[in-house]
Amino acid sequence: MNNNKPILGIKDKPSPIQWLTLSLQHLFAMFGATVLVPYLIGLSPAVALISSGLGTLAFLLITQFKVPAYLGSSFAFIAPVIAAKELGGPGAAMIGTFIAGIVYGLVALLIKKVGYRWIMNILPPIVVGPVIMVIGLGLAGTAVNQAMNNPVTQEYSLLYFSVALVTLIATILFTMFGKGVFSFIPILAGIIVGYIYALVVGVVNFQPVLDAKWVKMPDFIFPFVDYDININTAILALFVPVAIVTLAEHIGHQLVLSKVVGKDYIKDPGLHRSILGDGTATMISGLMGGPPKTTYGENIGVLAITKVYSVYILAGAAVLAIVFGFIGKVTALINSIPAPVMGGVSILLFGIIASSGLRILVDAKMDFSKNRNLVIASVILVTGIGGASIHFGEQFKLEGMALAAILGVILNLALPGKEKVSDDLFEEAIDVKETK
């Protein structure tokens, strides 16, 4: 258990100054990654901020204000959202996002009834680790393309690549050597440095920021207003497997948070409540045009550093995010960030996602001298990164990470030598610096 006495406990109310400053701290911690995802997938960063705030408030309510967590944009769903938009526009992506939330809700109901052992049986580290590696490596081409090419001509540009490299180097330096406030906002700090360099070399159009209104209605995307509901097997195939895999990510975050705060959140308020909270946040996002949601490791890091666990602080950050979403100049400023700046940050971020999958295997002490583990990891990596696909007629297509995840689950269940799942997840040693 955690022997460090908190400065503010879970239900402690902060003073007004503490409330504002510490909530801003959490806002800045999640800001860079939360707006990066919609930037990459062509959705509104303002809506992403508002939906993250509303989703976090819903999560706090569902978990009975016992779990201090912030929910931001999920990187795991970048590829499915892009693919869904190609199939049927933004509406299809929102339908898929809502379906992912429903999957979380159904899993939460099942865990409430029969416990969580079953999900750990189908999603052990040997499956989850390689799938997360596929998520990161599968996005590598997107990051490099943004970093190297002029977004208008799609031709190689040394000037644009220099912007990406400056951003990447700055983000690495903040990640490695950042102290104080910079230790938990390396992404945001790197974007700021890259943006300033881009301004100096003349690849930023700042005029839209000057022209933007202070208060502006975000570009919401509502069902039945902006698109018709059309659920098909293609959307299900894109989102359901990813939602199942990201459940393992959610469990990891809850374990880390439990260790930080010193409370067993797997038992109280229960894994079913936190998963339902995550799913509800994702459904809220899908109803208004935002990306899927996940609990954020950056904000868990802030909790660990500050030892301030008050849910009021997280709720304050959520309210601030909602307010920021309606400030037109903030949205215009985000939209003015050049593609190579985001590309530079993405090179590191997508690499970290892939590396975190590797870390899951290392932490679980996976023995790759065993052919079982070698076979499962190999099939997942090659089918996922290689873009293998299965087509059933015109409507149903299973490909990439979704196919790799399903193959991994099947192999894990079918091959002999499966290890026993621990009865008490909270007692297992978990590193505090869990990633998204």
GUDREN-701828 format. One line per 3 residues: number of its first residue (from 1); their letters; for each residue x, y, z of C-alpha. Coordinates in pm, whole numbers. Layout:
NUM	a	X,Y,Z; ...
***
This chain:
1	mnn	0,0,0; 99,366,-39; 273,497,273
4	nkp	301,854,142; 45,1077,311; -151,1276,52
7	ilg	-157,1655,61; -525,1638,-35; -725,1315,-6
10	ikd	-988,1188,-251; -1281,1385,-105; -1084,1682,35
13	kps	-1194,2022,-95; -912,2252,-209; -897,2624,-146
16	piq	-1004,2841,-443; -642,2917,-541; -541,2549,-507
19	wlt	-847,2448,-706; -770,2676,-999; -393,2622,-1018
22	lsl	-401,2245,-968; -690,2203,-1214; -496,2405,-1472
25	qhl	-200,2176,-1409; -411,1871,-1500; -555,2057,-1801
28	fam	-207,2129,-1938; -96,1769,-1868; -364,1624,-2094
31	fga	-394,1911,-2343; -119,1821,-2592; -222,1460,-2645
34	tvl	-597,1528,-2631; -584,1785,-2914; -324,1590,-3113
37	vpy	-559,1297,-3175; -842,1499,-3339; -580,1695,-3533
40	lig	-447,1370,-3680; -787,1221,-3763; -958,1533,-3893
43	lsp	-1200,1603,-3607; -1252,1924,-3409; -998,1980,-3127
46	ava	-1257,2202,-2954; -1511,1918,-2950; -1237,1683,-2825
49	lis	-1177,1918,-2531; -1546,1957,-2449; -1615,1584,-2477
52	sgl	-1312,1505,-2260; -1446,1739,-1991; -1800,1598,-2005
55	gtl	-1663,1243,-2022; -1444,1299,-1716; -1739,1437,-1518
58	afl	-1946,1132,-1619; -1660,902,-1516; -1631,1068,-1174
61	lit	-2006,1037,-1121; -2021,669,-1221; -1721,580,-1002
64	qfk	-1894,750,-705; -1626,1023,-694; -1376,767,-564
67	vpa	-1138,749,-863; -934,1062,-948; -881,1022,-1321
70	ylg	-896,1236,-1634; -1021,1099,-1965; -869,1232,-2287
73	ssf	-849,1129,-2653; -739,770,-2716; -451,702,-2956
76	afi	-556,338,-2995; -856,436,-3209; -673,662,-3457
79	apv	-655,398,-3732; -1017,276,-3693; -1152,635,-3695
82	iaa	-955,720,-4011; -1072,399,-4181; -1434,460,-4079
85	kel	-1421,816,-4217; -1301,676,-4549; -1591,430,-4549
88	ggp	-1874,665,-4456; -1749,1005,-4348; -1732,1150,-3995
91	gaa	-2073,1003,-3914; -1943,649,-3957; -1653,729,-3724
94	mig	-1896,859,-3460; -2113,548,-3489; -1801,335,-3439
97	tfi	-1698,546,-3140; -2041,502,-2981; -2025,125,-3046
100	agi	-1687,110,-2871; -1852,269,-2568; -2130,11,-2580
103	vyg	-1871,-268,-2585; -1722,-121,-2267; -2068,-112,-2110
106	lva	-2140,-476,-2197; -1802,-585,-2058; -1868,-384,-1740
109	lli	-2202,-564,-1698; -2037,-902,-1748; -1760,-821,-1498
112	kkv	-2026,-715,-1247; -2194,-1054,-1286; -1903,-1299,-1316
115	gyr	-1583,-1112,-1218; -1279,-1010,-1424; -1082,-1336,-1455
118	wim	-1233,-1415,-1795; -1103,-1097,-1955; -755,-1157,-1819
121	nil	-771,-1507,-1966; -844,-1383,-2318; -617,-1076,-2294
124	ppi	-295,-1180,-2121; 29,-981,-2174; 141,-1203,-2463
127	vvg	-164,-1083,-2661; -196,-725,-2535; 174,-637,-2566
130	pvi	216,-719,-2938; -124,-565,-3024; -23,-236,-2862
133	mvi	305,-255,-3056; 99,-290,-3375; -105,19,-3280
136	glg	211,229,-3251; 404,89,-3546; 99,90,-3770
139	lag	86,469,-3733; 456,520,-3807; 393,608,-4171
142	tav	144,879,-4072; 395,1044,-3839; 683,1033,-4088
145	nqa	467,1163,-4373; 357,1461,-4164; 715,1527,-4059
148	mnn	881,1518,-4402; 629,1635,-4659; 475,1970,-4745
151	pvt	104,1910,-4665; -7,2106,-4970; 213,1949,-5239
154	qey	280,1619,-5055; 642,1649,-5170; 953,1615,-4955
157	sll	1056,1942,-4786; 1378,1984,-4589; 1235,2300,-4431
160	yfs	930,2115,-4303; 1144,1823,-4186; 1361,2066,-3989
163	val	1048,2185,-3807; 964,1825,-3722; 1317,1753,-3600
166	vtl	1327,2063,-3379; 990,1962,-3230; 1105,1603,-3181
169	iat	1433,1702,-3015; 1257,1951,-2786; 998,1690,-2683
172	ilf	1271,1435,-2613; 1464,1685,-2401; 1154,1777,-2200
175	tmf	1072,1408,-2157; 1422,1319,-2040; 1529,1626,-1843
178	gkg	1213,1825,-1770; 1181,1941,-1411; 880,2066,-1219
181	vfs	589,2158,-1444; 779,2049,-1758; 815,1692,-1629
184	fip	448,1616,-1697; 378,1836,-2003; 661,1730,-2239
187	ila	421,1693,-2533; 270,2039,-2489; 613,2195,-2426
190	gii	757,2027,-2738; 466,2152,-2950; 520,2506,-2821
193	vgy	892,2499,-2907; 820,2353,-3251; 549,2611,-3313
196	iya	782,2898,-3226; 1049,2760,-3463; 784,2716,-3735
199	lvv	683,3081,-3686; 1046,3191,-3724; 1099,2997,-4049
202	gvv	767,3113,-4190; 550,2803,-4216; 271,2924,-3985
205	nfq	-30,3123,-4098; -120,3316,-3783; -385,3537,-3945
208	pvl	-680,3301,-3871; -592,3325,-3499; -606,3704,-3513
211	dak	-934,3693,-3705; -1102,3435,-3481; -1372,3536,-3235
214	wvk	-1315,3485,-2864; -1637,3288,-2824; -1727,3038,-3095
217	mpd	-1960,2742,-3123; -1748,2429,-3189; -1805,2206,-3493
220	fif	-2022,1945,-3323; -2135,1640,-3521; -2477,1519,-3404
223	pfv	-2660,1200,-3508; -2980,1249,-3713; -2872,1609,-3772
226	dyd	-2537,1573,-3948; -2560,1205,-4043; -2798,909,-4047
229	ini	-2745,603,-3830; -2617,314,-4041; -2450,34,-3848
232	nta	-2277,-222,-4068; -2034,-507,-4020; -1743,-303,-4154
235	ila	-1772,-51,-3869; -1815,-329,-3614; -1504,-504,-3745
238	lfv	-1303,-182,-3712; -1403,-79,-3360; -1509,-384,-3156
241	pva	-1169,-565,-3156; -989,-243,-3064; -1235,-175,-2782
244	ivt	-1172,-521,-2641; -795,-475,-2653; -805,-127,-2494
247	lae	-987,-280,-2198; -647,-419,-2099; -508,-65,-2117
250	hig	-789,53,-1889; -718,-221,-1636; -349,-127,-1641
253	hql	-430,236,-1568; -660,141,-1281; -387,-75,-1128
256	vls	-133,205,-1156; -377,456,-1009; -451,214,-725
259	kvv	-81,194,-642; -39,572,-658; -337,654,-437
262	gkd	-309,348,-213; -662,217,-270; -773,-99,-448
265	yik	-991,44,-725; -1034,-301,-877; -1255,-386,-577
268	dpg	-1392,-45,-473; -1572,111,-654; -1500,-188,-877
271	lhr	-1353,-250,-1219; -1705,-266,-1366; -1773,93,-1260
274	sil	-1449,236,-1400; -1496,50,-1730; -1856,172,-1749
277	gdg	-1730,526,-1681; -1476,495,-1962; -1742,358,-2197
280	tat	-1991,631,-2106; -1728,898,-2176; -1665,740,-2516
283	mis	-2037,728,-2595; -2076,1095,-2497; -1786,1174,-2729
286	glm	-1943,980,-3014; -2271,1169,-2977; -2107,1508,-3030
289	ggp	-1821,1445,-3274; -1524,1372,-3050; -1269,1087,-3053
292	pkt	-1296,783,-2820; -1178,836,-2464; -933,671,-2225
295	tyg	-792,745,-1881; -468,941,-1914; -130,831,-1783
298	eni	-8,1192,-1785; -267,1288,-1525; -185,983,-1316
301	gvl	172,1110,-1326; 55,1449,-1196; -122,1274,-907
304	ait	194,1080,-823; 412,1393,-829; 182,1632,-641
307	kvy	21,1380,-400; -301,1576,-449; -574,1317,-510
310	svy	-885,1533,-471; -1157,1450,-724; -1259,1816,-705
313	ila	-931,1905,-880; -1006,1662,-1165; -1362,1793,-1191
316	gaa	-1220,2146,-1208; -990,2044,-1494; -1291,1895,-1675
319	vla	-1487,2220,-1641; -1188,2422,-1766; -1158,2191,-2070
322	ivf	-1525,2252,-2154; -1474,2631,-2126; -1157,2618,-2344
325	gfi	-1355,2435,-2611; -1579,2740,-2661; -1290,2987,-2693
328	gkv	-1256,3046,-3066; -900,3177,-3053; -785,2859,-2876
331	tal	-937,2645,-3152; -785,2868,-3422; -445,2848,-3252
334	ins	-460,2468,-3245; -564,2457,-3611; -272,2684,-3704
337	ipa	-14,2432,-3578; 178,2312,-3888; 167,1945,-3982
340	pvm	545,1891,-3929; 512,2006,-3566; 253,1738,-3505
343	ggv	459,1495,-3712; 764,1552,-3493; 569,1492,-3174
346	sil	397,1189,-3329; 728,1020,-3413; 799,1003,-3041
349	lfg	441,939,-2926; 369,655,-3168; 708,507,-3085
352	iia	626,525,-2715; 298,343,-2779; 489,64,-2955
355	ssg	754,58,-2684; 489,39,-2411; 366,-281,-2575
358	lri	720,-416,-2553; 736,-305,-2193; 421,-504,-2110
361	lvd	603,-816,-2229; 914,-728,-2029; 720,-650,-1709
364	akm	530,-978,-1744; 863,-1161,-1789; 746,-1329,-2108
367	dfs	972,-1620,-2194; 1036,-1617,-2570; 1229,-1939,-2556
370	knr	881,-2094,-2540; 744,-2154,-2888; 392,-2070,-2770
373	nlv	484,-1711,-2689; 698,-1679,-3001; 414,-1795,-3227
376	ias	148,-1566,-3076; 365,-1252,-3083; 496,-1324,-3434
379	vil	152,-1373,-3589; 12,-1059,-3423; 304,-840,-3530
382	vtg	325,-947,-3894; -49,-961,-3967; -109,-632,-3787
385	igg	178,-426,-3929; 161,-596,-4269; -206,-505,-4306
388	asi	-343,-857,-4354; -718,-862,-4422; -1008,-1103,-4459
391	hfg	-1299,-1006,-4687; -1646,-1157,-4673; -1835,-1010,-4965
394	eqf	-1862,-634,-5010; -1964,-535,-4659; -1745,-721,-4412
397	kle	-1372,-668,-4396; -1143,-759,-4106; -794,-616,-4134
400	gma	-484,-479,-3968; -484,-448,-3593; -839,-582,-3552
403	laa	-752,-905,-3736; -421,-932,-3550; -595,-895,-3213
406	ilg	-853,-1163,-3294; -584,-1403,-3420; -385,-1339,-3102
409	vil	-686,-1415,-2879; -764,-1735,-3073; -404,-1858,-3060
412	nla	-379,-1782,-2689; -693,-1983,-2615; -610,-2269,-2853
415	lpg	-239,-2332,-2797; -135,-2547,-2499; 67,-2414,-2206
418	kek	-144,-2113,-2108; -40,-1966,-1773; -283,-1925,-1481
421	vsd	-430,-1580,-1422; -361,-1415,-1085; -660,-1394,-849
424	dlf	-562,-1054,-709; -447,-805,-971; -384,-531,-714
427	eea	-113,-731,-541; 92,-765,-857; 385,-526,-889
430	idv	297,-243,-1128; 528,36,-1240; 380,380,-1169
433	ket	470,527,-1508; 207,348,-1714; 143,495,-2061
436	k	-176,542,-2252
***
